[in-house]
Amino acid sequence: MLNRILRLFRRSAARQFITGLQEADTVLAARPPHSVAVTLRTMAVAQRFPSTLPVGRIEPQATPPLCDHCSLSMILALITTWGPAGDPHTWYEHPVALHGWRCESCGDLSYPASLPDDAIAQLHAEAMAAVKQNDLDKAEFFCLQLVNAEPLNVVFRVNLGSVYQDKRYAAQADRHGQEPLDRYRLRAREQWLLALSCTDAPPPVIHFLLGRNFSATGASAEAVKHLTAFLSAPGNASNDQVVAAQQLLERITHGA
């Protein structure tokens, strides 16, 4: 996985307020910088929140926002479907790990929220540790937090996509059927495509990853487009990825 950090800024993410959650979440103490962790226990509630934020900048907050309902200051919250208070099926169907705000009076939630640099660095370290330990659910949890802390960060998008690719390999090895294979392949593809839109000069490796991903589903035209982009990137030396891309492109174009 790539491990450098790019800070690129485009349009700002609009704040969203979600109300009426008092009976559908579990609020637990959280470690700094979050004051609380809010676990969304049902699919109906979870689907009111995005799994990953769209590409855009999250504006830093000088002070916590005020609740739209009761006008009191909100506290920083981790909003998620993961963890001991959650439902594993909800996490599988709709993983959420957002940084937002919670009103202590009425329980209303708001997102997104920015995080300080030291908190992001800690999340990154924990994500890489989880990957190294092959704890893929935990890796997904931390990588989702990173993407939702910095939606314009190319590396965080690529890493999350790579976690989904690893989850696909694990599901395939465990013979869990076709559905999880398709699910994780599409989630990986989504993050890698979003990574391309984060910058005008994306790392060429993203095209290699997408070329293999599209080829696996028979989307030959898209696979050829991305493999060709990868192979034509300036400075691409002959290495294992270049050889693999050349061989795959040859198979696709000649129908082998």
Helices and strands as residue ranges (DSSP letters): E 16-18, E 25-29, E 36-40, H 43-46, E 75-80, H 88-93, E 97-102, E 109-111, H 117-132, H 136-149, H 154-173, H 178-196, H 205-216, H 220-231, H 240-254
